Amino acid sequence: MTITQSAEFTSRWTQFRGAYIEADVVNSPTSPELWAEIEAFCNDLRSRLTTDTLKEQSGIAATRAAYKACGKDPSRYRPASEQLARRVLQGKDLYSVDTLVDLGNLVSLFSGYPTGLLDQDRVEGDVALGVGHAGEPYEGIGRGVLNIEGLPVYRDAQGPIASPTSDSTRTMLSPTTSHLLFIINGYDGDEAQIQRTVDLALDLLKRYAQSKNERVSHF
């Protein structure tokens, strides 16, 4: 499987640099050790940022700008990374789902980048990053039917599978997910930060999801 950027997307936003990890994993309930790491990072985030200064974080600022360039209002359809960080900075508790979802959230909080964690067995063929069209059917995880017109969106052979606002229910993770596709969306094009984000994701996957046969690609 490969992921590429389509001309439809690059004509609107040229700074994007993406990375994705394919790995064999074991999903499970979140361990106390992983949750402690998440809580520690949340406390650190609160000591450094507010909901006002959050928008200045490079990964979030660039994602918001990319939304506008593609035709979407980032304040109405917030990127998932911003939604998550705002919740933390507002002093609200995060919801624990499972190991893969929770470690993906930690990676997103660390980087400011929206991340996509998909069950690779539910992805059909190669994937392209494009822009959502009017009337495209899309059900977002926890969002119901989502209007993806003007959103950056990933499509496989069957249609949309992920966006930086919400991944699709069609390719969502489950307790039995064993083949993971982990997408990192670097809308600011900061290759050093993208590499740090990849390194953190690989470390967490090894320590908490028993990952093997990892393959990292950039697009």
Order of alpha helices (4+ residues) and beta strands (2+ residues): beta-alpha-beta-alpha-alpha-alpha-alpha-beta-beta-beta-beta-beta-beta-beta-alpha-beta
